[in-house]
Amino acid sequence: MSPGTVRQVGHVMNLPVSLAIRGRHAADNRARVAWARVMAELREVDAVFSTYRPDSFVSRLGRGEIALDDCPPEVAEVLALGELAERQSRGAFRVRRAGPAGEAVLDPTGVVKGWAVERAADHLRGPGGDRLLPVRRRRHGLPDPGPRRPTVAHRHRGPAPHRPARRRGAVHTGAVATSGTAHRGGHLVDARTGRPPAGVASVTVVAASLSWADIDATAAYAHGRDAARWLRTRPGRSGLVVWSDGSTTLVDGPGARPGVTGGP
């Protein structure tokens, strides 16, 4: 952590959220107010979209108690993103998963978290809308004139189990998202099969939008051994695929600026 940096940490959507504030506003009231607004926004999103809260709009919609028109407009926005992602991922990414009895269960979590952080980050913009202090949920929203250098750490089972390896990259604008199983275990599946994909440990994606960086990282991961091949088809994306043996592949899609570079 560099001198003059203030870090705020909270917990929402079953995950830690942290904000690193640098510069002359790091310790002033403006930063504290912005952080409070970020957390309030994320809590509102959780109240609407949580699949763990039986009273959330998404839970009630999934049970058929209410219609889409009865929900806040953000629900339709997120479901539309999920449907687009399903088509573009060739079905590997979906907002509906198979339940215990094989029934379809509405679960837009794969869209909501990156989308929510991107929305919340609007509270960190200056009056002219030209600065953004990065907000992170293991993802980085970075529309800022100066470059950031996110470190991608990964763990794999191989000759040295769980040994972390790192790659760095300079990101001037855009967002970085990572999907994998290092922190939460095997919770990601290929929606076409309902099973965890084989051959891949994690996928990091750099994109202009945090929502799409997050979606594409999850979709690429779901493609398993085809993760890098699929990611190369995504316009404006670059990324890093970490395979289950610890090897890595750098990927640049059409029109992408390399975003994750360097060596272990």
Sequence and secondary structure as in RCSB ss.txt:
>XXXX:A:sequence
MSPGTVRQVGHVMNLPVSLAIRGRHAADNRARVAWARVMAELREVDAVFSTYRPDSFVSRLGRGEIALDDCPPEV
AEVLALGELAERQSRGAFRVRRAGPAGEAVLDPTGVVKGWAVERAADHLRGPGGDRLLPVRRRRHGLPDPGPRRP
TVAHRHRGPAPHRPARRRGAVHTGAVATSGTAHRGGHLVDARTGRPPAGVASVTVVAASLSWADIDATAAYAHGR
DAARWLRTRPGRSGLVVWSDGSTTLVDGPGARPGVTGGP
>XXXX:A:secstr
  TT EEEEEEETTEEEEEEE STTTTSHHHHHHHHHHHHHHHHHHHHH SS TTSHHHHHHTTSS GGGS HHH
HHHHHHHHHHHHHTTTSS SEEE TTS EEE THHHHHHHHHHHHGGGGB TTS  B  EESSEEE  SSS B  
EEEE   SSSTT  EEEE  BSSSEEEEEESTTT S   BTTTTB  SSEEEEEEEES HHHHHHHHHHHHHTGG
GHHHHHTTSTT EEEEEETTS EEEEE TT    SBS  
